[in-house]
Structures are given as C-alpha cells and as structure tokens.
Amino acid sequence: MGGSGGWSKPTIGGSKVSLCEDINVEMYLANPQMDIIENIDDNNILIIEYIKEQLLVYTNEKIYIGALIDAKILNIIKCMEKGYKFRGTFLSINGAEILITIYPLKI
C-alpha cells in the first residue's frame, strides 16, 4: 500500500467533528448531599463546575450537591478547559444512588 503516508482526523460534511459538542454521558453523583437533593425539584438543571481539579455539581441556585469522579470526566475537563460549559439533569434517584446525565450547554 503506497501513498504519501500521513493521516488526518475524520471529517463529516467537510468540517472536523467536535467531541465536546457531542458529549452526553450518564454518571453517578459521588458524595451526594441527600438533605438538599431530597428537597429540590427533579427537573432542576444542574450546574457542573471545574474547581481545583474536580467536577462539582450544584443546583441552579448554586447549592453544592455532590461531585463527579467517574473516569469519563477527563473528556469533560478537557472541554471545560477549552471554554465549554456543562449542565446536567437527574435521571434517577434511588436512595443515595443519584444518576445524572451530563451534556454541553448550547450557546
């Protein structure tokens, strides 16, 4: 197989795919603050903040409710360092097992 050698990132429709815009992952909340979570609406949009090497989760009233420690946070952190912002919503609450979905904020 001859050729010029070289490889380029795949494109769709002529433009490079942005992995940050396509992130949509489910993660469990670590260290959930159950006393707060029990008293907020399930439809509350969650704010994801990157603070001191951690992804912290807040209610839309800026009240801390837990952290994200899943291995999948590495891609989210890279995107946040590029200026992307992320939000989340509750998928399920089963005792202290809080599953949320994380997605990029559409501007």
Sequence and secondary structure as in RCSB ss.txt:
>XXXX:A:sequence
MGGSGGWSKPTIGGSKVSLCEDINVEMYLANPQMDIIENIDDNNILIIEYIKEQLLVYTNEKIYIGALIDAKILN
IIKCMEKGYKFRGTFLSINGAEILITIYPLKI
>XXXX:A:secstr
  S       EETTEE  HHHH  EEEE BS  HHHHTTS TT  EEEEEETTEEEEE TT  EEEEE STTHHH
HHHHHHTT  EEEEEEEEETTEEEEEEEE   
